[in-house]
């Protein structure tokens, strides 16, 4: 498949997201993947290839996956669980970015019978949108399994996969990245708080009032730019395609 130059910015965003997610707790050998699509790519999704860790992904490591081509899953560089992405995209026209990973705290939440409590502003993001996929702890490699995860996700932003990991979506790459990081942070803080005493969650009504002030496009753009600057300072950023 020809890689068109108009896909370059999207591939670069996916690479940035992979690196920042690794820095924020999603690093797990060469496992985990991020994908994205936009209105110009039609049926084509751009996804991190297998064989590289999240923290070493470059734009050239983001490869095309055609939703209309069953043989696309047989590419040697394709992740075995790519159906997690394709089935969500098929079910959710509003979704333009997908993250799958195994962050320790959110993955641990999927191994116990405990909900995410509304104990801080991070948890507010998921006031109405955190579900659990209960059917299997296996790798999700069949289309029917991917469709089941998409069904469990529903109209939400994230689904905890029982004894496995998480799947997070967004309307674009920065939103998906922020949602993924915020989920891990929310569960981590709940884990800490639960060791100190009885949890005292805020009310759902209060959380719903907080949501639009805490999570909006302006804030997400600021956070994304800040992440890029931070990774560059740490020497963990990528070379801009426009500078090549």
Secondary structure, 3 states (H helix, E strand, C coil): CCCCHHHHHHHHHHHHHHHHHHHHHHCCCCCCEEEECCCCCCCEEEEECCCCCHHHCCHHHEEEEECCCHHHHHCCCCCCCCHHHHHHHHHCCCCCEEEEECCHHHHHHCCCCCCCCCCCHHHHCCCCCEEEECCCCCCCCCHHHHHHHHHHHCCCCEEEECCCEEEEEECCHHHHHHHHHHHHHHHHHHHHHHHHCCCCCCCHHHHHHHHHHHCCHHHHHHHHHHHHHHHHHCCCCCCCHHHC
